[in-house]
Amino acid sequence: MRRPSTGSRTRRAGRSAAALLTVVLAAGGLTVATAPAAHAAASDLVAKLPISSFSALTVDSAHQRVYVADSNLGSSSYTGLVAVYDFSGERVTTISTPRHVSGLALNGDGSVLYVGGRDGILRYDTATHQPVGSGVAGTDTCGRSLAFAGGRAYHTAPWAVSPSDCDTTLTYLDYSEPDNSWQRSGWQDHGKLQLEAGPGDRLMMGQPANAKAPDPFLAVYDASGTTLVRTAGRRFADGEGKGALGLRDMAFSPDGTRVAVADAAAGTRLLDSADLSDAGTGYPALPSGAVASAVAFSGDGKYLARGASASGATPDLLLSPADPADATPPLEFAFEGSLHGDRVAARGLEWSADGSRLFAVTANTAGNQYWLHVVQPPAVQYDTRFGGGLTHGPAQAVAGEALAVRGRLELDGPAPAQPLKVTATRTDAGGTHELGTATVRADGTFTVLDEPELVGEATYTVSFLGDLTHRPATDVTHTVSVGRPASAIALTAPAEASMGTGVHITGTFTAQGKALPERAVLKVERSDRLGTGPLSSVTVAADGTFAVDDLPRARRDTTYTLSWPGDDLHTGSTASATVRVTR
């Protein structure tokens, strides 16, 4: 695992959990104190979400509920689903709808959840999760965005004949009226417009880049009156068309004075909300290889969470002081694998109102599996490293046989409460293979067990993903030359035989490593005073035994030689037996 030189990082690893079962992971927390002695307990909970696509995440701090919407777009017959969790990551209920839903918003006091339906805006009581009515809206075929600002629920209304047209279709910004009707605000543009509410009756709308909007906009509105009034707007491309906004997510600071934008091209933009100009001091760049996907300020205004899509050890989540002038190193998470996803989903970060919890939705690379993480600060972290490199045994590795890769993990700070684990992979001609985890013993040593499958070089990479008190270590690698395992032929032959009764030889054939795909066929040669020539080959039985029967053609010593040429994963072998032949 690579750690950037600019600061600390934590990479989480999860213990296995059944779908929807919350487990406490030995994983990364949040750095909120600079003094190492200020260590406090922290936790990170994770639940597998019952969704195969993702639309929106919203948090009801009044009732301690988290809502996650499965967009399930693509057909008007698809049903909708909103999964409801409590703040400990336990699923409370599931709201199902007869047609797809997208977009979520809570009203001002958190008593009503607004859900974007295909043909209307659905409303649910957040205490009972029962429907409390719905309002009509323009037909949505591409997915809505919702935000509650100025006492109104604003929603986008895109419509397209084909899902392939959704990125460029004309999308309207509408709002719901008390009589359940809807009105056009007059604002509209192309693409999947995104909404975000802010303090002081602010509303923000952002435009993802698309073929009809090569220079997308960001706009801030005053939603306090009967008319939505734009107070700031900006496009970002220069005169040559460079620097255009690559919008993935946006968020107001709790006081409404700043706007943070997750820009796929620029990383994290920090803007003044009054005119959307660049703030005097911005946030550090995301690590190389990380593409911004989400952003969220904590409700207490202390922290900023930045989500990203990154591979391997590159962080997918950074938790930093909200003040960009504060140089405290961020806490970094690298998501990887089937226990916790591979990246932070776009618009997949939300905080509780008091800043005590961060909720993160992560996705796998394919984008068809999702996880909900609940991170609770604080935690102080210490450095870790792999000491002395890796070794392996036995010295000669062979394909299909056990190999042990050993190393040592060195830790600063207090000893962990639970045994730590390292993860390992093997990369060979067949690709990269996950080997699972190995437990770190009290003295820091660990052993990764494997059976290399292919002959040639195999490179083992061991990573420490970090826990609540320890940062991850830089990955350590070790290359092993994997050879072919041996085969052997053992013969049992009589010392003497006659030409009349013949020679009967028995034997066994063994091949170490991987089992042969087919039974071995052994070549048989006979050498006597008349010369050398082949006899009929013999096929080894399933138990490894075989027999050779021959009527010798000459007296005196006759030598029988059996051989197997080997295959891609085994060396060949030869054995001989000499029999004294009489008349």
Residue pairs with C-beta under 8 A, 6 or more apart in sequence:
1 11
1 312
1 313
1 334
1 463
1 464
1 465
1 472
1 473
1 474
1 475
2 313
2 314
2 474
2 475
3 9
3 313
3 471
3 472
3 473
3 474
4 287
4 288
6 284
6 329
7 329
7 330
7 332
8 31
8 329
8 330
8 331
8 332
8 381
8 383
8 471
9 315
9 330
9 331
9 332
9 334
9 466
9 471
9 472
10 27
10 28
10 29
10 331
10 332
10 333
10 381
10 466
10 467
10 468
10 470
10 471
10 472
11 28
11 313
11 315
11 332
11 333
11 334
11 336
11 463
11 464
11 465
11 466
11 472
12 25
12 27
12 28
12 44
12 333
12 334
12 335
12 340
12 465
12 466
13 25
13 26
13 27
13 337
13 339
13 340
13 421
13 423
13 437
13 465
13 466
14 23
14 25
14 27
14 46
14 337
14 339
14 340
15 23
15 25
15 26
15 339
16 23
16 339
17 23
17 46
17 47
17 48
17 339
18 48
19 48
19 50
20 47
20 48
20 49
20 50
20 91
21 47
21 48
22 45
22 46
22 47
22 88
22 89
22 90
23 45
23 46
24 43
24 44
24 45
25 44
25 45
25 46
25 339
25 340
26 416
26 418
26 420
26 421
26 467
26 468
27 44
27 333
27 340
27 465
27 466
27 467
27 468
28 44
28 331
28 332
28 333
28 375
28 379
28 381
28 466
28 467
28 468
29 42
29 43
29 44
29 331
29 375
29 376
29 377
29 378
29 379
29 381
29 468
30 42
30 303
30 319
30 331
30 358
30 375
30 376
30 377
30 378
30 379
31 319
31 328
31 329
31 330
31 331
31 377
31 378
31 379
31 380
31 381
32 302
32 303
32 377
32 378
32 379
33 40
33 378
33 380
34 328
35 380
36 380
36 382
36 413
37 380
38 378
38 380
39 379
39 380
39 413
39 414
39 469
40 378
40 379
40 380
41 379
42 376
42 377
42 378
42 379
42 468
43 374
43 376
43 468
44 373
44 374
44 375
44 376
44 468
45 88
45 89
45 373
45 374
46 89
46 339
46 340
46 371
46 372
46 373
46 374
47 85
47 89
47 90
47 91
47 371
47 372
48 369
48 370
48 371
49 68
49 83
49 361
49 370
49 371
49 372
50 70
50 81
50 83
50 91
50 94
51 68
51 70
51 81
51 83
51 370
52 70
52 72
52 368
52 369
52 370
53 70
53 71
53 72
53 73
53 367
53 368
54 68
54 69
54 70
54 71
54 345
54 348
54 361
54 363
54 370
55 69
55 70
55 71
55 101
55 102
55 103
55 104
55 116
55 143
56 67
56 68
56 69
56 102
56 103
56 104
56 116
56 145
56 146
56 347
57 66
57 67
57 68
57 69
57 104
57 347
57 348
57 349
57 350
57 359
57 361
58 66
58 67
58 104
58 105
58 106
58 113
58 350
59 65
59 66
59 67
59 350
59 351
59 352
59 353
59 359
60 66
60 67
60 106
60 110
60 113
60 126
61 110
61 299
61 352
61 353
61 354
62 109
62 110
62 111
62 126
63 110
63 126
63 127
64 86
64 87
64 352
65 84
65 85
65 86
65 87
65 92
65 126
66 84
66 85
66 86
66 87
66 350
66 359
66 372
66 374
67 82
67 83
67 84
67 104
67 113
68 82
68 83
68 85
68 361
68 370
68 372
69 80
69 81
69 82
69 101
69 102
69 103
69 104
69 115
70 80
70 81
70 82
70 83
70 101
71 100
71 101
71 102
71 143
72 78
72 79
72 80
72 81
72 100
72 101
73 100
73 102
73 141
73 142
73 143
73 163
74 163
75 100
76 99
76 100
76 118
76 141
77 99
78 99
78 100
79 96
79 97
79 98
79 99
79 100
80 96
80 97
80 98
80 99
80 100
80 101
80 115
80 117
80 118
81 94
81 95
81 96
81 97
81 101
82 94
82 95
82 97
82 101
82 104
82 113
82 115
83 91
83 94
83 95
84 91
84 92
84 93
84 94
84 95
84 129
85 91
85 92
85 372
86 92
87 352
87 357
87 374
88 374
89 372
89 374
92 129
93 129
95 115
95 124
95 129
97 115
97 117
97 122
99 117
99 118
99 119
100 117
100 118
101 115
101 116
101 117
101 118
101 122
102 116
102 140
102 143
102 144
102 145
103 114
103 115
103 116
103 143
103 144
103 145
103 146
103 155
103 156
104 113
104 114
104 115
104 116
104 146
105 113
105 114
105 146
105 147
105 148
105 153
105 197
106 112
106 113
106 114
106 126
106 148
107 114
107 148
107 153
108 148
108 151
110 126
111 125
111 126
111 127
112 123
112 124
112 125
112 126
112 132
113 123
113 124
113 125
113 126
113 129
114 121
114 122
114 123
114 146
114 148
114 153
114 155
114 176
115 121
115 122
115 123
115 124
115 146
116 122
116 137
116 140
116 143
116 144
116 145
116 146
116 155
117 134
117 137
117 140
118 139
118 140
118 141
119 136
119 137
119 139
119 140
120 134
120 135
120 136
120 137
121 134
121 135
121 137
121 146
121 153
121 155
121 176
121 182
122 131
122 134
123 131
123 132
123 133
123 134
123 135
124 130
124 131
124 132
125 131
125 132
133 180
134 180
135 176
135 177
135 180
135 181
135 182
136 180
136 181
136 182
137 155
137 157
137 174
137 176
137 182
138 157
138 159
138 172
138 174
138 182
139 157
139 159
140 156
140 157
140 158
140 159
141 158
141 159
141 160
141 163
141 166
142 158
142 159
142 160
142 163
142 166
142 169
142 171
142 192
143 158
143 166
143 192
144 155
144 156
144 157
144 158
145 155
145 156
145 192
145 193
145 194
145 195
146 153
146 154
146 155
146 156
146 195
147 153
147 154
147 155
147 195
147 196
147 197
147 203
147 204
148 154
148 197
149 197
149 198
149 201
149 202
149 203
149 221
149 223
150 201
150 203
150 222
150 223
150 224
150 225
151 201
152 175
152 176
152 223
153 175
153 176
154 173
154 174
154 175
154 185
154 195
154 197
154 203
154 223
154 228
155 173
155 174
155 175
155 176
155 182
155 195
156 171
156 172
156 173
156 174
156 192
156 193
156 194
156 195
157 171
157 172
157 173
157 174
158 166
158 169
158 170
158 171
158 172
158 192
158 193
159 169
159 170
160 166
160 169
166 192
167 191
167 192
167 208
167 210
167 211
168 190
168 191
168 210
168 211
168 212
168 213
169 190
169 191
170 188
170 189
170 190
171 188
171 189
171 190
171 191
171 192
171 193
172 184
172 185
172 187
172 188
173 184
173 185
173 186
173 187
173 188
173 193
173 195
173 205
173 228
174 182
174 183
174 184
174 185
175 182
175 183
175 185
175 228
176 182
177 183
185 228
186 228
187 205
187 219
187 221
187 228
187 230
189 207
189 213
189 217
190 207
190 210
190 212
190 213
191 207
191 208
191 209
191 210
191 212
191 213
191 216
192 208
192 210
193 205
193 206
193 207
193 208
194 205
194 206
194 207
194 208
194 247
194 249
194 250
194 347
195 203
195 204
195 205
196 203
196 204
196 205
196 206
196 250
196 251
196 252
197 203
197 204
197 252
198 204
198 220
198 252
198 256
198 273
199 252
199 254
199 255
199 256
200 224
200 256
201 222
201 223
201 224
202 220
202 221
202 222
202 223
202 252
202 256
202 273
203 220
203 221
203 222
203 223
203 228
204 218
204 219
204 220
204 221
204 250
204 252
204 259
205 218
205 219
205 221
206 216
206 217
206 218
206 219
206 245
206 247
206 250
206 261
207 213
207 216
207 217
207 218
207 245
207 247
208 216
208 246
208 247
208 248
209 216
209 244
209 245
209 246
209 247
210 216
214 237
214 241
214 244
215 235
215 236
215 237
215 241
215 244
215 245
216 235
216 236
216 244
216 245
216 247
217 233
217 234
217 235
217 245
218 233
218 234
218 235
218 236
218 245
218 247
218 250
218 259
218 261
218 271
218 276
219 230
219 232
219 233
219 234
219 276
220 230
220 231
220 232
220 233
220 259
220 273
220 276
221 228
221 229
221 230
221 231
222 228
222 229
222 230
222 231
231 274
232 273
232 274
232 275
232 276
233 276
234 271
234 275
234 276
234 277
235 244
235 245
236 243
236 244
236 245
236 266
237 243
237 244
237 245
243 265
243 266
244 265
245 261
245 263
245 265
245 266
246 263
246 264
246 265
246 266
246 292
247 261
247 262
247 263
247 264
248 262
248 263
248 264
248 292
248 293
248 294
248 346
248 347
249 261
249 262
249 292
249 293
249 294
249 295
249 296
249 307
249 346
249 347
249 349
250 259
250 260
250 261
250 262
250 295
251 259
251 260
251 295
251 296
251 297
252 258
252 259
252 273
252 297
253 259
253 260
253 273
253 297
253 301
253 322
254 297
254 298
254 299
254 300
254 301
255 301
256 273
257 272
257 273
257 274
258 270
258 271
258 272
258 273
258 279
259 270
259 271
259 272
259 273
259 276
260 268
260 269
260 270
260 271
260 283
260 295
260 297
260 304
261 268
261 269
261 270
261 271
261 295
262 268
262 292
262 293
262 294
262 295
262 306
262 307
262 346
263 269
263 292
264 291
264 292
264 293
266 292
267 283
267 285
267 286
267 292
268 282
268 283
268 286
268 292
268 295
268 304
268 306
269 278
269 282
270 278
270 279
270 281
270 282
270 283
270 324
271 277
271 278
271 279
272 278
272 279
279 324
281 324
281 325
282 324
283 304
283 306
283 320
283 324
284 320
284 330
286 292
286 306
286 308
286 315
286 318
287 310
287 314
287 315
287 332
288 314
289 310
289 311
289 314
290 308
290 309
290 310
290 314
290 315
290 316
291 308
291 309
291 310
292 306
292 307
292 308
293 307
293 308
293 309
293 343
293 344
293 345
293 346
293 347
293 348
294 305
294 306
294 307
294 308
294 344
294 345
294 346
294 347
294 348
294 349
294 360
295 304
295 305
295 306
295 307
295 349
296 304
296 305
296 349
296 350
296 351
296 358
297 303
297 304
297 305
297 322
297 351
298 304
298 305
298 322
298 351
298 355
298 358
299 351
299 352
299 353
299 354
299 355
300 354
300 355
301 322
301 355
302 321
302 322
302 355
303 319
303 320
303 321
303 322
303 351
303 355
303 358
303 377
304 319
304 320
304 321
304 322
305 317
305 318
305 319
305 349
305 351
305 358
305 360
306 317
306 318
306 319
306 320
307 316
307 317
307 343
307 344
307 345
307 348
307 349
307 360
308 314
308 315
308 316
308 317
308 318
308 343
308 344
309 316
309 342
309 343
309 344
310 316
310 334
310 343
311 336
311 342
312 334
312 336
313 334
313 336
313 463
313 472
313 475
314 334
315 332
315 333
315 334
316 333
316 334
316 335
316 342
316 343
316 344
316 362
317 332
317 333
317 335
317 344
317 349
317 360
318 330
318 331
318 332
318 333
319 330
319 331
319 332
319 333
319 358
319 375
319 377
320 326
320 328
320 330
320 331
321 328
331 379
331 381
334 465
334 472
335 341
335 342
335 343
335 344
335 362
336 342
336 465
337 423
337 434
338 364
340 362
340 371
340 373
341 362
341 363
341 364
341 369
341 370
341 371
342 362
342 363
342 364
342 365
343 362
343 363
343 365
344 360
344 361
344 362
344 363
345 361
345 362
345 363
345 370
348 360
348 361
348 362
348 363
349 358
349 359
349 360
349 361
350 358
350 359
351 357
351 358
351 359
352 358
352 359
355 377
356 376
356 377
357 374
357 375
357 376
358 373
358 374
358 375
358 377
359 372
359 373
359 374
359 375
360 372
360 373
360 375
361 370
361 371
361 372
361 373
362 370
362 371
362 373
363 369
363 370
363 371
364 370
379 468
379 469
380 413
380 469
381 413
381 466
381 468
381 469
381 470
381 471
382 411
382 412
382 413
382 414
382 469
382 470
382 471
383 412
383 413
383 470
383 471
384 409
384 410
384 411
384 412
384 464
384 466
384 470
384 471
384 472
384 473
385 409
385 410
385 473
385 474
386 407
386 408
386 409
386 410
386 462
386 464
386 473
386 474
386 476
387 408
387 409
387 410
387 444
388 407
388 408
389 407
389 476
389 478
390 405
390 406
390 407
390 460
390 462
390 476
390 477
390 478
391 405
391 406
391 407
391 478
392 403
392 404
392 405
392 406
392 460
392 478
392 480
393 403
393 404
393 406
394 403
396 483
397 403
397 452
397 458
397 480
397 481
397 482
397 483
398 452
398 482
398 483
398 484
398 485
398 486
398 512
398 513
399 452
399 453
399 454
399 455
399 482
399 483
399 484
399 485
399 513
399 514
399 569
400 451
400 452
400 453
400 485
400 512
400 513
400 514
400 569
401 451
401 485
401 512
401 513
402 449
402 450
402 451
403 449
403 450
403 451
403 452
403 480
404 447
404 448
404 449
404 450
405 424
405 447
405 448
405 449
405 450
405 460
405 462
405 478
405 480
406 445
406 446
406 447
406 448
407 422
407 445
407 446
407 448
407 462
407 476
408 443
408 444
408 445
408 446
409 420
409 422
409 440
409 444
409 446
409 464
409 473
410 444
411 420
411 444
411 470
412 470
413 469
413 470
414 469
415 442
416 467
416 469
416 470
419 439
419 440
419 441
419 442
420 439
420 440
420 464
420 467
420 470
421 437
421 438
421 439
421 440
421 465
422 437
422 438
422 440
422 446
422 448
422 462
422 463
422 464
423 434
423 435
423 436
423 437
423 438
423 462
423 463
423 464
423 465
424 434
424 435
424 436
424 437
424 438
424 448
424 450
424 460
424 461
424 462
424 463
425 432
425 433
425 434
425 435
425 460
425 461
426 432
426 433
426 435
426 450
426 452
426 458
426 459
426 460
426 461
427 433
427 458
427 459
427 461
428 452
428 453
428 454
428 456
428 457
428 458
428 459
428 482
429 454
429 456
430 453
430 454
435 448
435 450
435 460
438 446
438 447
438 448
438 449
438 462
439 446
440 446
446 462
448 460
448 462
450 460
452 458
452 480
452 482
453 514
454 482
454 569
455 482
455 483
455 484
455 568
455 569
456 481
456 482
457 479
457 480
457 481
457 482
458 479
458 480
458 482
459 477
459 478
459 479
459 480
460 477
460 478
460 479
460 480
461 475
461 476
461 477
462 475
462 476
462 477
462 478
463 472
463 473
463 475
464 470
464 472
464 473
465 472
466 472
484 513
484 566
484 568
484 569
484 570
484 571
485 511
485 512
485 513
485 514
485 569
485 570
485 571
486 511
486 512
486 570
486 571
486 573
487 509
487 510
487 511
487 512
487 520
487 564
487 566
487 570
487 571
487 572
487 573
488 509
488 510
488 511
488 573
488 575
489 507
489 508
489 509
489 522
489 562
489 563
489 564
489 573
489 574
489 575
490 507
490 508
490 509
490 510
490 575
491 505
491 506
491 507
491 560
491 562
491 575
491 576
491 577
492 505
492 506
492 507
492 577
493 503
493 505
493 560
493 577
493 578
493 579
494 503
494 504
494 505
494 579
495 579
495 580
496 579
496 580
496 581
496 582
497 503
497 504
497 552
497 579
497 580
497 581
497 582
498 581
498 582
498 583
499 551
499 552
499 553
499 554
499 555
499 581
499 582
499 583
500 583
502 549
502 550
502 551
502 552
503 548
503 549
503 550
503 551
503 552
503 558
503 560
503 579
503 581
504 547
504 548
504 549
505 547
505 548
505 549
505 550
505 560
505 577
505 579
506 545
506 546
506 547
506 548
507 545
507 546
507 547
507 548
507 562
507 575
508 544
508 545
508 546
509 520
509 522
509 540
509 544
509 545
509 546
509 564
509 573
510 544
511 520
511 570
512 570
513 569
513 570
514 569
516 567
516 570
519 539
519 540
519 541
519 542
520 539
520 540
520 564
521 537
521 538
521 539
521 540
521 564
522 537
522 538
522 539
522 540
522 546
522 562
522 563
522 564
523 534
523 537
523 562
523 563
523 564
523 565
524 534
524 535
524 536
524 537
524 538
524 548
524 560
524 561
524 562
525 532
525 533
525 534
525 535
525 560
525 561
525 562
525 563
526 532
526 533
526 534
526 535
526 550
526 552
526 558
526 559
526 560
526 561
527 558
527 559
527 560
527 561
528 552
528 553
528 554
528 556
528 557
528 558
528 559
528 581
529 554
529 556
529 557
530 553
530 554
535 548
535 550
535 560
538 546
538 547
538 548
538 562
539 546
540 546
548 560
548 562
550 560
552 558
552 579
552 581
554 581
555 581
555 582
555 583
556 580
556 581
557 578
557 579
557 580
557 581
558 578
558 579
558 581
559 576
559 577
559 578
559 579
560 576
560 577
560 578
560 579
561 574
561 575
561 576
562 574
562 575
562 576
563 572
563 573
563 574
563 575
564 572
564 573
564 574
565 572
566 572
566 573
